[in-house]
Structures are given as structure tokens and as C-alpha cells.
């Protein structure tokens, strides 16, 4: 009886590990579903980014941490709150000299999207 009890524990532990690894891989893949890149092709550091969903007059802040250096490319990840949003968004950047870029519309459903500021 002792062998059966130990075998049952091992099987249950193995099943738990398999289920947990499946859950972790799902969580990991869904974390990065909506990502894109920003390439700063200017001589000024990008210090802020604002976005507005197509049809909206409200602009929200996009977290660029310490900014995007001149000539650099950074990967950005959308917040989960935008998962059910539209594909088209307006986008503008603020540079270290205080100037803002013109607002430009991008399709964020496009795979491997790179937004370039010139």
C-alpha cells in the first residue's frame, strides 16, 4: 500500500507541474501580444509620447521610461486595457527641445510595426 500511495503522489505532482507550465507559457505569450517598435531618426531625444484611438479626442500618455535616444530603436508594449480597442491610433512624440511631432495615424494590428520619427 505504501508503494501505491507514493506512486499516486508522484503522478499528482507530475500533473501539477505540467498544468503549471502550460499556464505559465500562456501567460508569457499573452503578455507580449501587442508590441511594436519606435525608431527615433532625429537628433533629439524623445521624452514623451501621446496616443489617441481613432475617433477619440482624448490623448493618453504612453510610457517611454527614460525616453528614446536619438538614433535608437525601442520596443514598446501596449497596456492590456487596449486589447479590445481599434487598430488605428494617432501617435505623436515630444522631443527634448520641447517641440511635438505632427500627429500620425498607424495601424497597430499590423505585424512587426515600426514607427519612425524623422
Secondary structure, 3 states (H helix, E strand, C coil): CHHHHHHHHHHHHHHHHHHHHHHHHHHHHHHCCCEEEEEECCCCCEEEEEEEECCCCCCEEECCCCCECCCCEEEEECCHHHCCCCCEEEEEEEECCCCECCCEEEECCCCCCEEEEC
